[in-house]
Amino acid sequence: MKTKEKIFIVGNKELVALALEKNLKNRGYENIIILSDDELNLKDNIAVADFFKSEKPDYVFLPSYKSGSIQANIKYPAEFIYENLIVQNNIIHSAYLNNVKKLLFFGASCVYPKESPQPIKEEYFLTGELESTSRAYSVAKIAGIEMCRAYNKEYGTKFISIIPATLYGSGDKFDLANAHVLSSLIRKFYEAKIKGDKEITLWGSGEPRREFLYIDDLADACIFIINSNCEFDLINIGVGNDISIKELAEKIKEIVGFKGEIKLDISKSDGAMKKLLDSDRIKNLGWRHKVELDDGLKKTYQWFMDNIFELQN
């Protein structure tokens, strides 16, 4: 990408978009477009088509439009499949029609079979049954990956799909019901500490293992891929190690300073028991993550504390 070329980051100014914008600006890119839902209704194909015709972006980053926790996936499967499908269809097709040079589509690790060998290689895509708790969201993401591949094959586009590990970091949502596990745990432990609670309850057995990628590392990897000459159309982005949810909770408990006990609600679904990505493709291209989990947790909690008043209102 040249610094004067136009870059469209799809979606509101939330976790991924903010990190991408910050990283791009730090590299000297200035022609960046991020629009709120009020400014551009991404579910309106005519509005999206008109936007692409008038703005003619050179590059597009397409994060998930709607994502969330196990609870949210179980509660809102229709919204998760419909909203992601319609938005990604609108964006990908308009990118093709308007000769976008490269598009980066954000998949998710749930697109891989629930019983994938570990670590999960890109070759395992579409080789087995999906985890049931996130099936609707997974199908939407699978459709996006296949749509990118189909357009590349038929129209010669350069649309690349990435599969990041579970994301976290400054700017995340800290919603107890809908946020991803790490940020929701920070909120849960903080509120329990303030209330003087004697215990908190974790969803599930605490045994599932997850790989966590700090948001600034994701942004760095995305820009690295866009600026590379890689020929892959599907690329995992991870750190190479995972941690159980119980171990993660213990780390967050210590950082927050909560003194109570951790209880487990084993009546709740665990989801997939292990999701560790094989990131050899991007590593062989020359990219490595920079932020280890302990440092990332401290940065994320500091951001949460700096913004707690805003998050509560």
C-alpha positions in Angstrom: 0.0 0.0 0.0 1.2 3.5 -0.8 0.6 6.1 1.9 -1.7 8.2 -0.2 -3.9 5.3 -1.3 -7.5 5.1 0.1 -8.1 2.5 2.8 -11.6 1.5 3.9 -11.9 -0.2 7.3 -15.4 -1.6 7.5 -17.5 -1.1 10.7 -17.7 1.2 13.6 -14.8 2.5 15.5 -14.4 -0.5 17.8 -11.6 -2.9 18.8 -10.3 -4.0 15.4 -11.0 -0.8 13.5 -9.3 1.4 16.1 -6.2 -0.8 16.2 -5.9 -0.8 12.4 -6.4 2.9 12.2 -3.8 3.6 14.9 -1.2 1.3 13.3 -1.8 2.7 9.8 -1.5 6.3 11.0 1.7 5.4 12.8 3.1 4.2 9.5 2.1 7.4 7.7 -1.1 6.4 6.0 -3.6 9.2 6.1 -6.4 8.4 3.6 -8.4 6.2 6.0 -12.2 5.8 6.0 -14.1 4.4 9.0 -17.8 5.1 9.1 -20.4 4.5 11.8 -23.7 2.7 11.1 -25.4 6.1 11.0 -23.0 7.2 8.3 -23.2 4.0 6.2 -25.8 1.2 6.6 -23.7 -1.8 5.7 -26.8 -4.0 5.5 -28.1 -1.8 2.7 -26.7 -3.1 -0.6 -27.6 0.1 -2.5 -25.9 2.3 0.1 -22.8 0.2 0.1 -22.7 0.1 -3.7 -23.1 3.9 -3.9 -20.3 4.3 -1.3 -17.8 2.2 -3.3 -18.7 4.0 -6.6 -18.1 7.4 -5.1 -15.2 6.7 -2.8 -13.3 4.1 -4.8 -11.2 2.6 -2.0 -7.9 0.9 -3.0 -7.8 -1.4 0.0 -10.5 -2.9 2.3 -10.3 -4.4 5.7 -13.4 -6.4 6.5 -13.7 -7.4 10.2 -16.6 -9.4 11.6 -19.7 -7.2 11.7 -21.2 -9.1 14.6 -19.4 -11.4 17.1 -19.5 -12.3 20.7 -19.3 -14.8 23.5 -20.7 -18.4 23.7 -23.7 -16.9 25.5 -24.3 -14.4 22.6 -23.8 -17.1 20.0 -26.3 -19.4 21.6 -28.9 -16.6 22.2 -28.6 -14.7 18.9 -27.8 -17.3 16.1 -30.1 -15.6 13.6 -28.6 -12.2 14.0 -25.1 -13.6 13.9 -25.6 -15.4 10.6 -27.9 -12.9 8.9 -26.0 -9.7 9.7 -22.5 -11.1 8.9 -23.7 -12.7 5.7 -25.4 -9.6 4.3 -22.7 -7.2 5.3 -19.8 -9.3 3.9 -21.8 -10.1 0.7 -22.3 -6.4 0.1 -18.7 -5.4 0.8 -17.0 -8.2 -1.1 -19.2 -7.8 -4.2 -18.8 -4.0 -4.3 -15.0 -4.4 -3.8 -14.9 -6.6 -6.9 -17.1 -4.3 -9.0 -14.9 -1.3 -8.0 -11.5 -2.9 -8.6 -10.2 -2.9 -5.0 -6.6 -3.9 -5.1 -6.7 -6.1 -2.0 -9.4 -7.0 0.5 -8.6 -8.7 3.9 -11.6 -10.7 5.2 -11.6 -11.6 8.9 -12.7 -15.2 9.6 -12.6 -16.9 13.0 -11.2 -20.0 14.5 -14.7 -21.5 14.8 -14.7 -22.1 11.0 -12.4 -25.1 11.7 -13.9 -28.5 12.7 -14.4 -28.9 16.5 -12.3 -32.0 16.5 -9.4 -30.6 14.5 -5.9 -31.9 15.2 -3.9 -29.4 17.2 -2.4 -27.0 16.3 -5.0 -26.3 13.6 -3.6 -25.9 10.1 -5.3 -24.0 7.3 -5.7 -27.3 5.4 -8.2 -28.5 8.0 -10.8 -26.0 6.8 -14.0 -27.7 5.7 -12.8 -31.2 6.8 -15.2 -31.9 9.7 -18.2 -31.0 11.9 -18.4 -27.6 13.4 -18.8 -26.8 17.1 -22.6 -26.5 17.7 -22.6 -23.4 20.0 -21.2 -21.2 17.3 -22.4 -22.9 14.1 -24.5 -20.0 12.7 -21.6 -17.6 13.1 -19.2 -20.2 11.7 -21.3 -20.8 8.6 -21.3 -17.0 7.9 -17.6 -16.8 8.2 -17.1 -19.9 6.1 -19.3 -18.4 3.4 -17.1 -15.3 3.4 -13.9 -17.3 3.0 -15.4 -19.3 0.1 -16.8 -16.1 -1.5 -13.3 -14.6 -1.5 -11.9 -17.7 -3.0 -14.6 -17.9 -5.6 -14.1 -14.2 -6.7 -10.4 -14.8 -6.8 -10.9 -17.8 -9.1 -13.5 -16.3 -11.4 -12.6 -12.7 -11.4 -8.9 -12.6 -10.6 -9.4 -10.5 -7.4 -6.9 -10.5 -4.6 -9.1 -11.2 -1.6 -7.3 -12.8 1.4 -9.0 -14.4 4.5 -7.3 -14.4 7.9 -8.1 -16.6 10.9 -7.0 -14.7 14.1 -6.7 -16.3 17.5 -9.1 -14.9 20.1 -8.7 -11.2 20.2 -8.4 -8.9 23.2 -6.9 -5.5 24.1 -7.4 -1.8 24.6 -10.7 -0.7 23.1 -12.5 -4.0 23.6 -16.1 -4.4 24.8 -16.4 -5.3 28.4 -20.1 -6.4 28.3 -20.7 -9.3 30.7 -23.3 -11.0 28.5 -21.9 -10.5 25.0 -18.2 -9.8 25.1 -15.5 -12.4 24.5 -14.2 -14.3 27.5 -11.1 -12.3 28.4 -12.8 -8.9 28.5 -15.9 -10.2 30.2 -13.7 -11.7 32.9 -12.0 -8.4 33.5 -15.4 -6.8 34.0 -16.6 -9.6 36.2 -13.6 -9.6 38.5 -13.6 -5.8 38.8 -17.3 -5.6 39.7 -16.9 -8.4 42.2 -14.0 -6.6 43.8 -15.9 -3.3 44.1 -19.0 -5.1 45.5 -16.9 -7.1 48.0 -18.2 -10.4 46.7 -16.8 -13.6 48.2 -16.8 -15.5 44.9 -17.4 -15.3 41.2 -18.7 -18.0 38.9 -17.1 -19.0 35.6 -19.2 -20.3 32.7 -18.4 -23.9 32.1 -15.7 -26.2 33.5 -12.8 -23.8 33.0 -10.9 -26.6 31.1 -11.2 -25.3 27.5 -8.0 -23.9 26.2 -7.8 -20.8 24.1 -5.1 -18.9 22.2 -5.1 -15.1 22.7 -3.8 -12.4 20.3 -3.3 -8.8 21.4 -5.2 -6.4 19.2 -2.1 -4.4 18.3 -0.4 -7.6 17.1 -3.4 -8.4 14.9 -3.3 -4.9 13.3 0.4 -5.3 12.7 -0.1 -8.7 11.1 -3.0 -7.5 8.9 -0.9 -4.7 7.4 2.1 -7.0 7.0 -0.1 -9.4 5.0 -1.6 -6.6 2.8 1.9 -5.3 2.0 3.4 -8.8 1.3 3.4 -10.8 -1.9 2.0 -13.9 -0.2 0.0 -16.3 -2.5 -2.1 -17.8 0.3 -5.8 -17.1 0.4 -6.2 -18.3 4.0 -3.8 -17.4 6.8 -3.9 -18.1 10.5 -2.6 -15.5 12.9 -1.7 -16.7 16.4 1.0 -16.7 19.1 1.8 -20.4 19.3 0.5 -21.2 22.8 -2.7 -21.4 24.7 -4.1 -21.3 28.2 -7.1 -22.8 30.0 -10.0 -20.5 30.9 -9.4 -21.4 34.6 -5.7 -20.4 34.3 -6.7 -17.2 32.5 -9.2 -16.4 35.2 -6.5 -16.8 37.9 -4.2 -14.4 36.1 -7.0 -11.8 35.7 -8.0 -12.3 39.4 -4.4 -11.4 40.4 -4.2 -8.4 38.2 -7.5 -7.0 39.3 -6.8 -7.7 42.9 -10.0 -9.8 43.6 -9.6 -11.8 46.9 -12.6 -14.1 46.6 -13.0 -17.6 45.2 -13.6 -18.8 41.7 -16.5 -21.2 41.2 -17.3 -23.2 38.1 -20.8 -23.7 36.6 -20.3 -27.0 34.8 -24.0 -27.0 33.7 -23.0 -24.4 31.0 -21.5 -25.3 27.6 -17.7 -25.2 27.2 -17.7 -24.9 23.4 -14.7 -26.4 21.7 -12.2 -27.8 24.2 -9.1 -26.6 22.4 -8.4 -24.1 19.7 -4.7 -23.5 19.0 -3.7 -22.3 15.5 -0.8 -23.4 13.5 0.7 -20.0 12.4 3.6 -21.3 10.4 2.4 -19.7 7.1 2.6 -16.1 8.4 5.7 -16.9 10.5 7.5 -18.2 7.4 6.6 -15.0 5.7 8.5 -13.1 8.4 5.9 -12.0 10.9 6.0 -12.6 14.7 3.8 -11.4 17.5 5.3 -8.9 20.0 2.9 -8.8 23.0 2.9 -11.8 25.4 -0.3 -12.5 27.4 0.9 -11.2 30.8 1.8 -7.9 29.3 -1.3 -7.7 27.2 -3.5 -8.4 30.2 -1.9 -5.6 32.1 -2.4 -3.2 29.2 -6.0 -4.2 28.7 -6.8 -3.8 32.4 -5.2 -0.4 32.5 -7.3 0.7 29.5 -10.4 -0.7 31.2 -9.6 1.3 34.4 -8.9 4.5 32.4 -12.3 4.1 30.6 -14.5 2.6 33.3 -16.7 5.6 33.6 -17.4 5.7 29.9 -18.1 2.0 29.8 -20.6 2.2 32.6 -22.6 4.9 30.8 
